[in-house]
Amino acid sequence: MSSLAVTVLGQDRPGIIADTTSALTDLGGNLEDTSMTLLRGHFVMTLVVSTEADAATVRSALETKFAGADLDVIVMDLHSVEAPTTSGDSYVLSVHGADRVGIVAAITSVLASHGANITDLTTRLGGSLYIVIAEIDIPAGVSVPDLETAIAAVATELGVGATLRPAETDVL
Protein backbone atom coordinates (compact mmCIF):
# COMPACT_ATOMS: atom_id res chain seq x y z
CA MET A 1 0.00 0.00 0.00
CA SER A 2 1.38 3.40 -0.94
CA SER A 3 0.40 6.95 -0.11
CA LEU A 4 -0.31 9.35 -2.92
CA ALA A 5 -0.95 13.08 -2.96
CA VAL A 6 -3.75 13.91 -5.39
CA THR A 7 -4.46 17.50 -6.38
CA VAL A 8 -7.41 18.62 -8.50
CA LEU A 9 -7.66 22.23 -9.62
CA GLY A 10 -10.00 23.99 -12.00
CA GLN A 11 -13.23 25.82 -12.68
CA ASP A 12 -15.71 24.99 -9.92
CA ARG A 13 -18.83 22.97 -10.64
CA PRO A 14 -21.02 20.60 -8.65
CA GLY A 15 -19.77 17.01 -8.48
CA ILE A 16 -15.99 17.40 -8.52
CA ILE A 17 -15.61 15.89 -5.04
CA ALA A 18 -18.07 13.09 -5.85
CA ASP A 19 -16.30 12.29 -9.12
CA THR A 20 -12.86 12.33 -7.54
CA THR A 21 -13.72 10.24 -4.50
CA SER A 22 -15.74 7.70 -6.51
CA ALA A 23 -12.82 7.20 -8.92
CA LEU A 24 -10.48 6.73 -5.95
CA THR A 25 -12.94 4.34 -4.28
CA ASP A 26 -13.13 2.30 -7.49
CA LEU A 27 -9.35 1.87 -7.20
CA GLY A 28 -9.60 0.82 -3.55
CA GLY A 29 -8.24 4.16 -2.38
CA ASN A 30 -8.75 5.25 1.21
CA LEU A 31 -8.84 8.98 1.96
CA GLU A 32 -6.47 9.84 4.81
CA ASP A 33 -6.19 13.63 4.77
CA THR A 34 -8.09 16.13 2.62
CA SER A 35 -8.27 19.84 2.07
CA MET A 36 -10.81 21.38 -0.31
CA THR A 37 -11.70 25.00 -0.96
CA LEU A 38 -12.75 27.58 -3.52
CA LEU A 39 -10.25 30.23 -4.53
CA ARG A 40 -11.80 32.99 -6.63
CA GLY A 41 -14.23 30.56 -8.28
CA HIS A 42 -11.62 27.85 -8.79
CA PHE A 43 -11.94 24.57 -6.98
CA VAL A 44 -8.77 23.34 -5.27
CA MET A 45 -8.52 19.97 -3.57
CA THR A 46 -5.57 18.04 -2.20
CA LEU A 47 -5.97 14.56 -0.82
CA VAL A 48 -3.65 12.00 0.71
CA VAL A 49 -4.82 8.58 -0.41
CA SER A 50 -3.58 5.13 0.53
CA THR A 51 -4.01 2.69 -2.34
CA GLU A 52 -2.53 -0.30 -4.09
CA ALA A 53 -2.79 1.60 -7.40
CA ASP A 54 0.26 3.48 -8.64
CA ALA A 55 0.32 7.21 -9.38
CA ALA A 56 -0.04 6.74 -13.16
CA THR A 57 -3.13 4.53 -12.73
CA VAL A 58 -4.77 7.03 -10.38
CA ARG A 59 -3.97 9.95 -12.68
CA SER A 60 -5.39 8.09 -15.68
CA ALA A 61 -8.60 7.17 -13.83
CA LEU A 62 -9.15 10.78 -12.76
CA GLU A 63 -8.38 12.22 -16.18
CA THR A 64 -10.86 9.75 -17.70
CA LYS A 65 -13.49 10.71 -15.12
CA PHE A 66 -12.90 14.41 -15.86
CA ALA A 67 -12.79 14.07 -19.67
CA GLY A 68 -13.89 17.36 -21.19
CA ALA A 69 -13.84 19.21 -17.87
CA ASP A 70 -11.48 22.11 -17.31
CA LEU A 71 -9.64 20.41 -14.42
CA ASP A 72 -5.95 19.75 -13.86
CA VAL A 73 -4.91 16.61 -11.99
CA ILE A 74 -1.57 16.04 -10.27
CA VAL A 75 -0.74 12.74 -8.59
CA MET A 76 2.54 12.05 -6.84
CA ASP A 77 3.99 9.43 -4.55
CA LEU A 78 4.50 10.48 -0.96
CA HIS A 79 7.61 9.16 0.66
CA SER A 80 7.20 7.64 4.06
CA VAL A 81 7.72 10.38 6.59
CA GLU A 82 7.33 10.08 10.31
CA ALA A 83 4.58 12.32 11.60
CA PRO A 84 6.13 15.17 13.56
CA THR A 85 5.50 15.13 17.24
CA THR A 86 4.66 18.37 18.90
CA SER A 87 5.88 19.17 22.34
CA GLY A 88 4.11 22.49 22.42
CA ASP A 89 0.62 23.90 22.22
CA SER A 90 -1.76 24.64 19.37
CA TYR A 91 -2.87 28.22 18.78
CA VAL A 92 -4.97 30.11 16.27
CA LEU A 93 -3.72 33.40 14.87
CA SER A 94 -6.26 35.76 13.30
CA VAL A 95 -5.11 38.77 11.30
CA HIS A 96 -7.44 41.27 9.65
CA GLY A 97 -7.16 44.66 8.07
CA ALA A 98 -6.89 46.60 4.85
CA ASP A 99 -5.40 44.57 2.04
CA ARG A 100 -1.79 45.31 1.18
CA VAL A 101 1.25 43.52 -0.14
CA GLY A 102 3.33 41.55 2.37
CA ILE A 103 0.89 40.72 5.18
CA VAL A 104 1.35 36.95 4.98
CA ALA A 105 5.11 37.20 4.45
CA ALA A 106 5.61 39.47 7.46
CA ILE A 107 3.36 37.53 9.84
CA THR A 108 4.70 34.10 8.86
CA SER A 109 8.28 35.36 9.18
CA VAL A 110 7.61 36.31 12.79
CA LEU A 111 6.14 32.87 13.47
CA ALA A 112 9.10 31.12 11.83
CA SER A 113 11.61 33.21 13.76
CA HIS A 114 10.04 31.91 16.99
CA GLY A 115 10.00 28.29 15.80
CA ALA A 116 6.20 28.17 15.43
CA ASN A 117 5.01 25.68 12.81
CA ILE A 118 1.99 26.62 10.67
CA THR A 119 -0.27 23.58 10.32
CA ASP A 120 -3.09 25.28 8.41
CA LEU A 121 -3.39 28.69 6.77
CA THR A 122 -6.37 30.33 5.11
CA THR A 123 -6.62 33.81 3.66
CA ARG A 124 -9.63 35.62 2.25
CA LEU A 125 -10.03 38.95 0.52
CA GLY A 126 -13.46 40.54 0.86
CA GLY A 127 -13.51 43.92 -0.83
CA SER A 128 -10.57 45.70 0.73
CA LEU A 129 -10.59 43.61 3.94
CA TYR A 130 -7.93 40.91 4.13
CA ILE A 131 -8.26 38.08 6.65
CA VAL A 132 -5.65 35.49 7.65
CA ILE A 133 -6.43 32.52 9.89
CA ALA A 134 -3.46 30.33 10.82
CA GLU A 135 -3.37 27.28 13.03
CA ILE A 136 0.08 27.01 14.56
CA ASP A 137 2.03 24.81 16.93
CA ILE A 138 4.20 26.74 19.34
CA PRO A 139 7.05 24.63 20.74
CA ALA A 140 7.46 24.18 24.46
CA GLY A 141 9.95 26.68 25.77
CA VAL A 142 8.85 29.45 23.41
CA SER A 143 7.48 32.42 25.31
CA VAL A 144 3.94 32.98 24.06
CA PRO A 145 3.89 36.54 25.49
CA ASP A 146 7.11 37.32 23.59
CA LEU A 147 5.59 35.90 20.41
CA GLU A 148 2.42 37.94 20.95
CA THR A 149 4.55 41.07 21.37
CA ALA A 150 6.42 40.36 18.13
CA ILE A 151 3.15 39.68 16.27
CA ALA A 152 1.64 42.91 17.64
CA ALA A 153 4.69 44.93 16.51
CA VAL A 154 4.48 43.58 12.95
CA ALA A 155 0.70 44.01 12.89
CA THR A 156 1.10 47.66 13.90
CA GLU A 157 3.68 48.20 11.13
CA LEU A 158 1.25 46.65 8.64
CA GLY A 159 -1.78 48.53 9.96
CA VAL A 160 -3.70 45.34 10.72
CA GLY A 161 -5.13 43.71 13.83
CA ALA A 162 -3.86 40.37 15.11
CA THR A 163 -5.08 38.01 17.80
CA LEU A 164 -3.36 34.86 19.08
CA ARG A 165 -5.42 32.44 21.17
CA PRO A 166 -5.16 28.82 22.27
CA ALA A 167 -6.85 26.42 19.85
CA GLU A 168 -9.84 24.50 21.04
CA THR A 169 -9.19 20.81 21.41
CA ASP A 170 -10.90 18.70 18.75
CA VAL A 171 -12.95 15.87 20.16
CA LEU A 172 -13.51 13.00 17.75
C-alpha positions in Angstrom: 0.0 0.0 0.0 1.4 3.4 -0.9 0.4 6.9 -0.1 -0.3 9.3 -2.9 -0.9 13.1 -3.0 -3.8 13.9 -5.4 -4.5 17.5 -6.4 -7.4 18.6 -8.5 -7.7 22.2 -9.6 -10.0 24.0 -12.0 -13.2 25.8 -12.7 -15.7 25.0 -9.9 -18.8 23.0 -10.6 -21.0 20.6 -8.7 -19.8 17.0 -8.5 -16.0 17.4 -8.5 -15.6 15.9 -5.0 -18.1 13.1 -5.8 -16.3 12.3 -9.1 -12.9 12.3 -7.5 -13.7 10.2 -4.5 -15.7 7.7 -6.5 -12.8 7.2 -8.9 -10.5 6.7 -6.0 -12.9 4.3 -4.3 -13.1 2.3 -7.5 -9.3 1.9 -7.2 -9.6 0.8 -3.5 -8.2 4.2 -2.4 -8.7 5.2 1.2 -8.8 9.0 2.0 -6.5 9.8 4.8 -6.2 13.6 4.8 -8.1 16.1 2.6 -8.3 19.8 2.1 -10.8 21.4 -0.3 -11.7 25.0 -1.0 -12.7 27.6 -3.5 -10.2 30.2 -4.5 -11.8 33.0 -6.6 -14.2 30.6 -8.3 -11.6 27.9 -8.8 -11.9 24.6 -7.0 -8.8 23.3 -5.3 -8.5 20.0 -3.6 -5.6 18.0 -2.2 -6.0 14.6 -0.8 -3.6 12.0 0.7 -4.8 8.6 -0.4 -3.6 5.1 0.5 -4.0 2.7 -2.3 -2.5 -0.3 -4.1 -2.8 1.6 -7.4 0.3 3.5 -8.6 0.3 7.2 -9.4 0.0 6.7 -13.2 -3.1 4.5 -12.7 -4.8 7.0 -10.4 -4.0 10.0 -12.7 -5.4 8.1 -15.7 -8.6 7.2 -13.8 -9.2 10.8 -12.8 -8.4 12.2 -16.2 -10.9 9.7 -17.7 -13.5 10.7 -15.1 -12.9 14.4 -15.9 -12.8 14.1 -19.7 -13.9 17.4 -21.2 -13.8 19.2 -17.9 -11.5 22.1 -17.3 -9.6 20.4 -14.4 -6.0 19.8 -13.9 -4.9 16.6 -12.0 -1.6 16.0 -10.3 -0.7 12.7 -8.6 2.5 12.0 -6.8 4.0 9.4 -4.5 4.5 10.5 -1.0 7.6 9.2 0.7 7.2 7.6 4.1 7.7 10.4 6.6 7.3 10.1 10.3 4.6 12.3 11.6 6.1 15.2 13.6 5.5 15.1 17.2 4.7 18.4 18.9 5.9 19.2 22.3 4.1 22.5 22.4 0.6 23.9 22.2 -1.8 24.6 19.4 -2.9 28.2 18.8 -5.0 30.1 16.3 -3.7 33.4 14.9 -6.3 35.8 13.3 -5.1 38.8 11.3 -7.4 41.3 9.6 -7.2 44.7 8.1 -6.9 46.6 4.9 -5.4 44.6 2.0 -1.8 45.3 1.2 1.3 43.5 -0.1 3.3 41.5 2.4 0.9 40.7 5.2 1.3 36.9 5.0 5.1 37.2 4.5 5.6 39.5 7.5 3.4 37.5 9.8 4.7 34.1 8.9 8.3 35.4 9.2 7.6 36.3 12.8 6.1 32.9 13.5 9.1 31.1 11.8 11.6 33.2 13.8 10.0 31.9 17.0 10.0 28.3 15.8 6.2 28.2 15.4 5.0 25.7 12.8 2.0 26.6 10.7 -0.3 23.6 10.3 -3.1 25.3 8.4 -3.4 28.7 6.8 -6.4 30.3 5.1 -6.6 33.8 3.7 -9.6 35.6 2.3 -10.0 38.9 0.5 -13.5 40.5 0.9 -13.5 43.9 -0.8 -10.6 45.7 0.7 -10.6 43.6 3.9 -7.9 40.9 4.1 -8.3 38.1 6.6 -5.6 35.5 7.6 -6.4 32.5 9.9 -3.5 30.3 10.8 -3.4 27.3 13.0 0.1 27.0 14.6 2.0 24.8 16.9 4.2 26.7 19.3 7.1 24.6 20.7 7.5 24.2 24.5 9.9 26.7 25.8 8.9 29.5 23.4 7.5 32.4 25.3 3.9 33.0 24.1 3.9 36.5 25.5 7.1 37.3 23.6 5.6 35.9 20.4 2.4 37.9 21.0 4.5 41.1 21.4 6.4 40.4 18.1 3.2 39.7 16.3 1.6 42.9 17.6 4.7 44.9 16.5 4.5 43.6 13.0 0.7 44.0 12.9 1.1 47.7 13.9 3.7 48.2 11.1 1.3 46.7 8.6 -1.8 48.5 10.0 -3.7 45.3 10.7 -5.1 43.7 13.8 -3.9 40.4 15.1 -5.1 38.0 17.8 -3.4 34.9 19.1 -5.4 32.4 21.2 -5.2 28.8 22.3 -6.9 26.4 19.9 -9.8 24.5 21.0 -9.2 20.8 21.4 -10.9 18.7 18.8 -13.0 15.9 20.2 -13.5 13.0 17.8 
